Amino acid sequence: MASGDKYPSPMPASGTPVPPGEPMTVGQHILDEGAAMVQSLKPIKQMNQHVCTFAIYAHDMSRQIETHHYVTRLNKDFLQCAVYDSDDSTGRLLGVEYIVSDRIFDALPPDEQKLWHSHAYEVKSGLWVNPRIPEMVARPELENLAKSYGKFWCTWQIDRGDVLPVGAPALMMSPQGVSMGTVKPELVQKRDNKYNISTEALRMSRVEIDEPEWINPQADYWKQHGKGFAIDIHPTELKLRAPFP
């Protein structure tokens, strides 16, 4: 089953997809509340940033979605993001993005680099925003991100109406300023209205952010080669472990 399949299961729904299931029980609420009081949840508590931007499917660039990234910084050169479809309490987990500095990216094998996208245009164009954070506060981070690269796997393609995360994961690309990489104006306007911001004004304010001297041509592979990537699932022989002595 390919990530590019239009309907991978008999459960697409029109409008906003809602996973099937019964309401939570009292016991489940009690367990959740108790667990929150006594468990550390340390990895989750390291999510210190909310970013709103857009992503494009690598196998079908006519499909574009708004994304909400909850970011954990492991060190200066590496970030990991849980990606949701909204910043509401009912937001659905769409997938995960890893972000690395140009120094790390340039050391990756060429075949791996093909799966990554650059962030320079996304930042400079004003599409990448930290909602409700003053631009002056976010500026140092934006300057670093403009020189970074990301790899984003989407596991729940809600834009096609999937009520559950079904089928193969899909590789996502970042917006770009050319042809199929341009984000649809109506998507940007909807986001701007929600947060009372102007993407165009942000773009103008970021003119002086330094662009990378060189964006590795292996990233944004579609721009150079006109080809995307789709994932297929197929059966394979198991690798059997040796029996215990």
MOFENFEN-V653759 format. One record per residue. RES is the residue in one small letter. SS is DSSP state (h for helix, s for strand, l for the rest). D_CENTER is the distance of its C-alpha to the mean C-alpha in Angstrom with 2 decimals. Layout:
BEGIN
RES&SS&D_CENTER  RES&SS&D_CENTER
END
This chain:
BEGIN
m&l&21.85  a&s&19.36  s&l&15.72  g&l&17.19  d&l&19.81  k&l&20.22  y&l&21.46  p&l&21.26  s&l&23.25  p&l&25.88  m&l&23.78  p&s&21.88  a&l&22.65  s&l&23.02  g&l&21.49  t&l&19.06  p&l&18.83  v&l&20.29  p&l&20.54  p&l&24.23  g&l&26.10  e&l&28.86  p&l&28.68  m&l&28.51  t&l&31.97  v&h&33.73  g&h&33.63  q&h&29.86  h&h&29.62  i&h&32.20  l&h&30.43  d&h&27.13  e&h&29.09  g&h&31.21  a&h&28.43  a&h&26.70  m&h&30.07  v&h&30.89  q&l&27.76  s&l&25.94  l&l&22.24  k&h&21.87  p&h&18.36  i&h&17.01  k&h&19.30  q&l&17.80  m&s&14.70  n&s&16.15  q&s&13.73  h&s&11.88  v&s&9.85  c&s&9.51  t&s&8.36  f&s&7.82  a&s&6.45  i&s&9.30  y&s&10.42  a&l&12.18  h&l&15.16  d&l&15.66  m&l&14.69  s&l&16.56  r&l&13.77  q&s&11.35  i&s&9.48  e&s&9.04  t&s&6.12  h&s&7.35  h&s&6.41  y&s&9.58  v&s&10.51  t&s&13.32  r&s&15.24  l&s&17.31  n&s&19.23  k&l&19.50  d&l&17.69  f&s&14.92  l&s&12.09  q&s&10.00  c&s&7.38  a&s&7.63  v&s&5.17  y&s&7.90  d&l&9.38  s&l&11.76  d&l&13.46  d&l&16.50  s&l&18.17  t&l&17.51  g&l&13.72  r&l&12.42  l&s&10.06  l&s&7.67  g&s&6.55  v&s&5.91  e&s&5.00  y&s&8.47  i&s&9.95  v&s&13.63  s&s&16.50  d&h&18.32  r&h&21.05  i&h&19.14  f&h&17.47  d&h&20.95  a&l&22.33  l&l&20.13  p&l&21.99  p&h&21.69  d&h&20.53  e&h&17.58  q&h&16.76  k&l&16.45  l&l&13.12  w&l&11.56  h&s&10.99  s&s&12.68  h&l&11.83  a&h&15.44  y&h&15.49  e&h&12.38  v&h&14.21  k&h&17.70  s&l&17.30  g&l&16.42  l&l&13.16  w&l&11.42  v&s&13.38  n&l&14.28  p&l&15.97  r&l&19.65  i&l&19.74  p&l&22.43  e&h&21.41  m&h&24.08  v&h&22.65  a&h&19.14  r&h&20.72  p&h&21.18  e&h&17.55  l&h&16.60  e&h&19.26  n&h&17.84  l&h&14.23  a&l&15.86  k&l&17.11  s&s&14.07  y&s&11.95  g&s&8.53  k&s&7.95  f&s&4.95  w&s&6.94  c&s&7.02  t&l&10.27  w&l&11.24  q&l&11.81  i&h&13.27  d&h&13.87  r&h&16.65  g&l&18.17  d&s&17.49  v&l&18.94  l&l&17.88  p&l&15.13  v&l&17.41  g&l&17.66  a&l&15.92  p&l&12.23  a&s&10.74  l&s&9.40  m&s&7.15  m&s&8.62  s&s&8.65  p&l&11.43  q&l&14.85  g&l&18.30  v&l&19.93  s&h&20.59  m&h&17.76  g&h&15.09  t&l&16.46  v&l&14.67  k&l&17.14  p&h&19.27  e&h&19.44  l&h&15.75  v&h&16.11  q&h&19.45  k&h&18.33  r&h&15.83  d&h&18.63  n&h&21.16  k&h&19.34  y&h&19.17  n&l&22.32  i&l&20.99  s&l&21.56  t&h&18.91  e&h&21.97  a&h&23.65  l&h&20.72  r&h&20.77  m&h&24.49  s&h&24.27  r&l&21.99  v&l&24.32  e&l&25.76  i&l&22.63  d&l&23.41  e&l&21.50  p&l&21.46  e&l&24.86  w&l&23.34  i&l&19.93  n&l&20.16  p&l&20.79  q&l&19.24  a&l&15.72  d&l&14.69  y&h&17.11  w&h&17.55  k&h&19.07  q&h&21.76  h&h&22.48  g&l&21.50  k&l&19.97  g&l&16.65  f&l&15.90  a&l&16.26  i&l&16.74  d&s&20.16  i&l&21.58  h&l&25.26  p&l&27.93  t&l&29.13  e&l&32.01  l&l&31.53  k&l&32.14  l&l&34.96  r&l&35.71  a&l&39.27  p&l&41.51  f&l&42.48  p&l&45.88
END
